[in-house]
Amino acid sequence: MTNLEKMHATMLYDPADGDIMTEQTACLDRLYDFNHTRPTEQDKRQALMKEMFAEIGEGCYIEPPFHANWGGKHVHFGKYVYANFGLTMVDDTHIYVGDYTLFAPNVVVATAGHPIDPALRAKGLQYNAAVHIGQNCWIGAGALIMPGVTIGDNTVIGAGSVVTHDIPAGVVAVGNPCRVMREIGEHDRAFYFKDKRVQDCGF
């Protein structure tokens, strides 16, 4: 297998391979262009995202700066995904994000890992594992999502969490390592923040 094929097969490979570097650098040029757009250039941003991403649905918004190892080439966004400042996608292999998911500032989604054995690391080897984030999730500020993780639909990941294992749908999960705190339920439909009622806002 080539190094490009190994990238997406959770196998050790050489990320400094010439073919990889050539393709990756071209992707990073487009990312540079995106990050240097003006706030008034929304149409240009949308056009660039369609070039940069593997898939991007309607209504997606990414607030620069956006960081990605492959400039989004292996990122699949559904529709109406919102990313605040400083989203980092270590997209050495595929990252899937469902519709209406929100990223708070400075979230990191990583697919890449390096061997624990120092002799293998000294050879510059790497492996990748795809990440899946469901629909209508909210990923809190500064959360770190590790390679191979799946997060279920409608789940909230608390700020600063380190997500090292799969998290089911419909829960609030927090901490390092991230753990399920509780299910989302009736209380959350009545109260949106502490003692603040949804009905008092006219919704």
Secondary structure in CASP SS format (residue, H / E / C, confidence):
PFRMAT SS
TARGET T0000
AUTHOR 0000-0000-0000
METHOD secondary structure of the structure
MODEL  1
M C 1.00
T C 1.00
N H 1.00
L H 1.00
E H 1.00
K H 1.00
M H 1.00
H C 1.00
A C 1.00
T C 1.00
M C 1.00
L C 1.00
Y E 1.00
D C 1.00
P C 1.00
A C 1.00
D C 1.00
G H 1.00
D H 1.00
I H 1.00
M H 1.00
T H 1.00
E H 1.00
Q H 1.00
T H 1.00
A H 1.00
C H 1.00
L H 1.00
D H 1.00
R H 1.00
L H 1.00
Y H 1.00
D H 1.00
F H 1.00
N H 1.00
H C 1.00
T C 1.00
R C 1.00
P C 1.00
T C 1.00
E C 1.00
Q H 1.00
D H 1.00
K H 1.00
R H 1.00
Q H 1.00
A H 1.00
L H 1.00
M H 1.00
K H 1.00
E H 1.00
M H 1.00
F C 1.00
A C 1.00
E E 1.00
I E 1.00
G C 1.00
E C 1.00
G C 1.00
C C 1.00
Y E 1.00
I E 1.00
E C 1.00
P C 1.00
P C 1.00
F C 1.00
H E 1.00
A E 1.00
N C 1.00
W C 1.00
G C 1.00
G C 1.00
K C 1.00
H C 1.00
V E 1.00
H E 1.00
F E 1.00
G C 1.00
K C 1.00
Y C 1.00
V C 1.00
Y E 1.00
A E 1.00
N C 1.00
F C 1.00
G C 1.00
L C 1.00
T E 1.00
M E 1.00
V E 1.00
D C 1.00
D C 1.00
T C 1.00
H C 1.00
I E 1.00
Y E 1.00
V E 1.00
G C 1.00
D C 1.00
Y C 1.00
T C 1.00
L E 1.00
F E 1.00
A C 1.00
P C 1.00
N C 1.00
V C 1.00
V E 1.00
V E 1.00
A E 1.00
T C 1.00
A E 1.00
G E 1.00
H C 1.00
P C 1.00
I C 1.00
D C 1.00
P H 1.00
A H 1.00
L H 1.00
R H 1.00
A H 1.00
K C 1.00
G C 1.00
L C 1.00
Q E 1.00
Y E 1.00
N E 1.00
A C 1.00
A C 1.00
V E 1.00
H E 1.00
I E 1.00
G C 1.00
Q C 1.00
N C 1.00
C C 1.00
W E 1.00
I E 1.00
G C 1.00
A C 1.00
G C 1.00
A C 1.00
L E 1.00
I E 1.00
M C 1.00
P C 1.00
G C 1.00
V C 1.00
T E 1.00
I E 1.00
G C 1.00
D C 1.00
N C 1.00
T C 1.00
V E 1.00
I E 1.00
G C 1.00
A C 1.00
G C 1.00
S C 1.00
V E 1.00
V E 1.00
T C 1.00
H C 1.00
D C 1.00
I E 1.00
P C 1.00
A C 1.00
G C 1.00
V E 1.00
V E 1.00
A E 1.00
V E 1.00
G C 1.00
N C 1.00
P C 1.00
C C 1.00
R E 1.00
V E 1.00
M E 1.00
R E 1.00
E E 1.00
I C 1.00
G C 1.00
E H 1.00
H H 1.00
D H 1.00
R H 1.00
A H 1.00
F E 1.00
Y E 1.00
F E 1.00
K C 1.00
D C 1.00
K E 1.00
R E 1.00
V C 1.00
Q H 1.00
D H 1.00
C H 1.00
G C 1.00
F C 1.00
END
